[in-house]
Amino acid sequence: MSGTQSLIGLLRETAEESDGLVELRPGLSDARMDTWAAPVPEEIRVLLRAVGGIRIAFGRSRTDGGYLFTDIDFDEPLNEGKAPGGGDGSWYVERAGGPGTHHFVHLDSAGGFVYVDVDRETGAWGPVFTFSDENDTQRLAESPHAWIRRTAESLRDAVREADADVRRFSSAFEDSWREPEESGPDVLPVSAADARTSTDPVIRSVAAALPDDGALVDLRDVTGCAQVIFQFPEECRFGRTHGGTVLTAVPLPYEN
């Protein structure tokens, strides 16, 4: 069984065992994925045809007692500039690098925007990142499959620990899911000016394309989760190069 098929199986088995605490969204059609801003590679299509997202219970409604869910949505409306509640979300699309350079997959209750790096030309999906309304960002995983597998394993373990209690389930899931992020190393950014004098040709080439007030961080030798704080006095616009392994940022407003 391929890694993608085993991941799909794990998600389905977890949802079946969960007594409704975990639900899987219907798979997405190729026609739908063809409307996205960058071509979607076959290895991603295989997963998304089977699972369009994951709904995760975190409490109960005071109105009817039903579960309240947070969603991992592989067809997140924010990708089309539609913010939660129907507002304009185009600012967030631009902040993550602009259309076709990323794909949002989760908006968390703490104001985090989780997205996957996307190669505009090939459509390859790379590392998974998150940012908030501050200038800190994290790389959550080195690939979408790694991030989804960690999610699935945390859900499976939480389902088995919770014994159908939604509060116990939500607490156990969050503790497990967030632990690598909380323990990941801090990686220091380098100013564009300093990076232009690097002996590394990759870093020099990235820095050459940045404005003088930009910065970058090299994640090529960093495994797993990592945190970066860009010390700008204002919000910044993120970008990624070399398969998402070099993260860039420039202060907003920024124009191509």
C-alpha positions as CSV (number, residue, x, y, z in Angstrom):
1,M,0.0,0.0,0.0
2,S,1.4,3.5,-0.9
3,G,2.0,6.1,1.7
4,T,-1.0,8.1,0.4
5,Q,-3.4,5.1,0.5
6,S,-2.3,4.2,4.0
7,L,-2.9,7.8,5.1
8,I,-6.4,7.7,3.6
9,G,-7.0,4.4,5.4
10,L,-5.8,5.8,8.7
11,L,-8.1,8.8,8.4
12,R,-11.1,6.7,7.5
13,E,-10.5,4.2,10.3
14,T,-10.1,7.0,12.8
15,A,-13.4,8.7,11.7
16,E,-15.2,5.3,11.9
17,E,-13.9,4.8,15.5
18,S,-14.6,8.3,16.7
19,D,-18.4,8.2,17.4
20,G,-18.8,11.4,15.5
21,L,-15.8,13.3,17.0
22,V,-14.0,13.2,13.6
23,E,-15.7,13.6,10.3
24,L,-14.2,13.5,6.8
25,R,-15.3,16.0,4.2
26,P,-16.3,14.5,0.8
27,G,-13.5,14.2,-1.7
28,L,-12.9,16.9,-4.3
29,S,-13.4,16.4,-8.0
30,D,-10.7,16.9,-10.6
31,A,-12.9,19.6,-12.1
32,R,-12.8,21.5,-8.9
33,M,-9.1,21.2,-8.4
34,D,-8.6,22.4,-12.0
35,T,-10.0,25.8,-11.0
36,W,-7.3,26.4,-8.5
37,A,-4.6,29.1,-9.1
38,A,-1.8,26.5,-9.8
39,P,-1.8,23.0,-11.3
40,V,-2.4,20.3,-8.7
41,P,0.0,17.3,-8.9
42,E,-1.3,13.8,-9.1
43,E,0.0,12.7,-5.6
44,I,-2.1,15.5,-4.0
45,R,-5.1,14.7,-6.2
46,V,-5.1,11.1,-5.0
47,L,-5.4,12.3,-1.4
48,L,-7.9,15.0,-2.1
49,R,-10.2,12.9,-4.3
50,A,-10.7,10.7,-1.2
51,V,-10.7,13.3,1.6
52,G,-11.7,16.9,1.1
53,G,-11.0,17.9,4.6
54,I,-11.3,16.9,8.3
55,R,-13.9,18.1,10.8
56,I,-12.6,17.9,14.4
57,A,-15.0,18.3,17.4
58,F,-14.0,20.6,20.2
59,G,-17.2,21.1,22.2
60,R,-21.0,21.0,22.2
61,S,-23.6,23.5,21.1
62,R,-25.6,25.1,23.9
63,T,-28.5,25.2,21.5
64,D,-28.9,21.6,20.5
65,G,-26.1,19.7,22.2
66,G,-24.5,18.7,18.9
67,Y,-20.8,18.8,18.4
68,L,-19.0,22.0,17.4
69,F,-16.2,21.5,14.8
70,T,-13.1,23.1,13.6
71,D,-12.2,22.3,10.1
72,I,-9.2,21.4,8.0
73,D,-10.6,22.2,4.6
74,F,-8.6,21.4,1.5
75,D,-11.0,23.6,-0.5
76,E,-10.7,26.5,2.0
77,P,-12.7,29.5,0.6
78,L,-9.9,31.9,1.7
79,N,-7.9,30.6,-1.3
80,E,-10.4,32.5,-3.5
81,G,-10.2,35.6,-1.3
82,K,-13.3,34.8,0.7
83,A,-12.7,35.5,4.4
84,P,-14.8,33.8,7.2
85,G,-18.2,35.4,7.5
86,G,-18.1,36.5,3.8
87,G,-15.7,39.4,4.0
88,D,-12.8,40.2,1.7
89,G,-9.9,37.9,2.4
90,S,-7.6,38.9,-0.5
91,W,-5.2,40.7,1.9
92,Y,-4.4,37.3,3.5
93,V,-3.9,35.7,0.1
94,E,-1.4,38.4,-0.7
95,R,0.3,38.2,2.7
96,A,1.0,34.5,2.1
97,G,2.7,35.3,-1.2
98,G,-0.1,35.9,-3.7
99,P,-2.4,33.6,-5.7
100,G,-0.8,30.4,-7.0
101,T,2.1,30.4,-4.5
102,H,0.3,28.7,-1.6
103,H,-2.9,26.9,-0.6
104,F,-4.7,27.6,2.7
105,V,-5.9,24.5,4.5
106,H,-6.8,25.6,8.0
107,L,-7.9,28.7,9.9
108,D,-7.5,28.1,13.6
109,S,-9.5,29.7,16.4
110,A,-6.3,31.5,17.7
111,G,-6.1,33.5,14.4
112,G,-3.5,31.3,12.7
113,F,-3.6,30.8,8.9
114,V,-2.2,27.4,7.9
115,Y,-1.1,27.0,4.3
116,V,1.0,24.8,2.0
117,D,3.8,26.2,-0.2
118,V,3.0,25.7,-3.9
119,D,5.3,26.0,-6.8
120,R,3.6,28.4,-9.2
121,E,5.0,26.7,-12.3
122,T,4.9,22.9,-11.4
123,G,2.1,23.0,-8.8
124,A,4.3,20.9,-6.4
125,W,3.1,21.1,-2.8
126,G,5.9,21.7,-0.4
127,P,6.3,22.5,3.3
128,V,3.3,23.6,5.5
129,F,3.5,27.0,7.2
130,T,1.3,29.1,9.5
131,F,1.2,32.8,10.3
132,S,-0.9,35.0,12.6
133,D,-1.5,38.7,12.5
134,E,1.9,39.2,14.0
135,N,5.3,38.8,12.2
136,D,6.0,35.4,13.6
137,T,5.6,32.3,11.4
138,Q,6.2,28.6,11.8
139,R,7.0,25.8,9.5
140,L,4.7,23.0,10.8
141,A,6.0,20.2,8.6
142,E,8.2,19.5,5.6
143,S,5.3,18.3,3.4
144,P,1.5,18.2,3.5
145,H,1.5,14.4,3.8
146,A,3.7,14.7,6.9
147,W,1.4,17.3,8.4
148,I,-1.7,15.4,7.7
149,R,-0.2,12.1,9.0
150,R,0.7,13.8,12.3
151,T,-2.8,15.2,12.4
152,A,-4.3,11.7,11.7
153,E,-2.1,10.0,14.3
154,S,-3.0,12.6,17.0
155,L,-6.7,12.2,16.2
156,R,-6.5,8.4,16.4
157,D,-4.7,8.5,19.8
158,A,-7.1,11.2,21.1
159,V,-10.2,9.2,20.1
160,R,-8.9,6.1,21.9
161,E,-8.1,8.1,25.0
162,A,-11.3,10.1,25.2
163,D,-13.9,7.3,25.4
164,A,-16.4,9.5,23.5
165,D,-15.9,12.5,25.8
166,V,-15.5,15.6,23.6
167,R,-13.6,17.7,26.1
168,R,-11.1,14.9,26.8
169,F,-10.8,14.3,23.1
170,S,-10.2,17.9,22.2
171,S,-7.7,18.4,25.0
172,A,-5.8,15.2,24.1
173,F,-5.7,16.1,20.4
174,E,-4.5,19.6,20.9
175,D,-1.8,18.6,23.3
176,S,-0.5,16.0,20.9
177,W,-0.9,18.0,17.7
178,R,0.7,21.2,19.0
179,E,3.7,19.6,20.9
180,P,6.1,19.5,17.9
181,E,5.4,23.2,17.2
182,E,6.0,24.2,20.8
183,S,9.3,22.4,21.0
184,G,10.6,23.3,17.5
185,P,13.8,25.4,17.3
186,D,13.8,29.1,16.7
187,V,15.6,30.0,13.4
188,L,17.0,33.5,13.1
189,P,16.4,35.5,9.9
190,V,19.1,37.3,8.0
191,S,18.7,40.7,6.4
192,A,18.7,40.9,2.6
193,A,21.8,43.1,2.7
194,D,23.8,40.6,4.8
195,A,22.5,37.6,2.7
196,R,23.8,39.2,-0.5
197,T,27.3,38.7,0.8
198,S,26.8,35.0,1.7
199,T,29.1,32.4,0.3
200,D,26.0,30.3,-0.5
201,P,24.9,30.9,-4.1
202,V,21.3,30.0,-3.2
203,I,21.1,32.5,-0.4
204,R,22.7,35.2,-2.6
205,S,20.3,34.6,-5.4
206,V,17.3,34.8,-3.1
207,A,18.6,38.0,-1.4
208,A,19.2,39.6,-4.8
209,A,15.5,39.5,-5.6
210,L,14.5,41.1,-2.2
211,P,14.2,44.8,-1.5
212,D,16.7,46.3,0.9
213,D,14.4,46.0,3.8
214,G,13.6,42.3,3.2
215,A,14.9,39.3,5.1
216,L,15.1,35.6,4.7
217,V,15.6,32.4,6.7
218,D,17.3,29.2,5.4
219,L,15.4,26.1,6.4
220,R,17.2,23.6,4.2
221,D,19.0,21.9,7.1
222,V,16.2,22.2,9.7
223,T,14.0,19.2,10.2
224,G,10.4,19.2,11.5
225,C,8.8,22.2,13.0
226,A,10.6,25.5,13.2
227,Q,9.7,29.0,14.4
228,V,10.8,32.3,12.8
229,I,10.2,35.9,14.0
230,F,10.9,38.6,11.6
231,Q,11.7,41.8,13.5
232,F,9.8,44.3,11.4
233,P,7.9,47.3,12.9
234,E,5.0,46.5,10.7
235,E,3.3,43.4,9.2
236,C,5.1,41.6,6.4
237,R,4.5,39.6,3.3
238,F,5.9,36.1,3.1
239,G,7.4,34.2,0.2
240,R,9.2,31.0,-0.4
241,T,11.8,29.7,-2.8
242,H,13.7,26.5,-3.6
243,G,10.8,24.2,-2.9
244,G,9.8,26.2,0.2
245,T,13.1,25.7,1.9
246,V,14.0,29.4,2.0
247,L,11.4,31.6,3.6
248,T,11.4,35.3,2.7
249,A,9.6,38.3,4.2
250,V,9.3,42.0,3.3
251,P,7.4,44.7,5.2
252,L,4.0,45.6,3.9
253,P,2.9,47.5,1.9
254,Y,4.9,45.6,-0.8
255,E,4.4,45.7,-4.6
256,N,5.9,43.2,-7.1
